[in-house]
Amino acid sequence: MYGSPALKVRGNLLACMAIHKSAEPESLAVRIDFDRRSGLIAEGPETYYLTDHYVNYPVVLVRLSQIRIDQLRDLLAAAWRFVTAKKSRTAGSVKTARRTFRKGDKKL
């Protein structure tokens, strides 16, 4: 992403090095839902944080120097589920809409 190392799943961002100037050096930006992000920050503010730049994005910033390997593994697994579930919901909605349209339903 923008010249920074990134992990993607099916072309969608999973995690990348946080490169915005508001992020602390050696921070990872991980895609996660807003509720989970709030919980992570509340439980571990020394590890997880947020800056104003990232507030409107489903991302949590992670201080790599503070996170344990098992925590990072769990976080990336949650990010994987978030990214793939979001894609599945969108794809399912499009397929349903196409089926409805083909059946002649004018309420598309």
N, C-alpha and C positions, 0 to 999 in steps of 0.2 A: 504494500500500500504506500503510494507516494515515495517509493524508493526504500521503504523500510521492510524488513522481513515480516511475513504474514502467513498465517495458517488459514486455509479456505476449505470449505466442504461444498462440493458441487458448484463451485464458482462464487459462493457466498462467504463473506468474511466470518471467521470464527474468532481469531485473535491476531493482534499485531503489536509491535512495539509502539508505544504511545509517542508520537513525534511532535504533537502540539506543544508550543512553548510553555503552556500552563502546567503540563505534566512534569512530574519529577523525573530526573534521569533514571534509566534502567527500570522503567515501568512498562507493564504489559496492559494493553486494552483488550478486554475480553467481553464478547457479546453475551448478554444475560438479560433476563426480563427485569423490569423495574422493581417489582416486589422483592425478588431475590437479591437484587443489588442493594436495596435498603437494608435488608437483613444482614447481609455480609458486612456492610459498612458499620452498622450498629454493633455487631458482635466482634469485629476485628478492625477498628479504625487504624491500628498500627500497620496493618497489611493492606486493607482495601480502602480506597478513597475515590473522590470525584472532584473535578474542577468545573467551573462554570461552563467551559467550552463543551463538556460532555454531558451536561444535565439532560438535554433533550434526546440523547441517543441511548439505546438499550445496551449500555456498556458500563463496566466497572473497571477502574484502574487498580492495578496490583503492583505493590512494591516487591519486586523479585527477590530482594535481599531479605524480605520478611516472611515469605510464604514457604511452607514445608512442601516437599514433593507430593505427599499424599493429598494435601489441600489443593495443589495445582492440578493434580490428576482429576480430582472430583469436580473442580471448577470447569476444566476443559470438557469433561463429560457432560456437565449441565449445559455448557455453551453449545455443545454438539446437539443435544436434544432440543434446545431452544431454536437453533438455526434450522435444523431439519424439520422440526414440527411446524415452524412458521412457513416453510416452503411447501410442505405437504398440505397445509390448510389452504394456501393460495392456489395450488394446483388443483385441489379438489373442488374449490369454488368455481374455477374456470371450467372444469370438466362438467360440473353440474349445470352451469349456465349454458354450455354448448348443447348438452342433452335436452334441456328445456326448450331452447330455441329450435332445435331440430324437430321437436314434437309439435311445433306450431304454437306454443304458448306465447302470446303477445305481451306477457307481463315481465319480460326479460329486463 
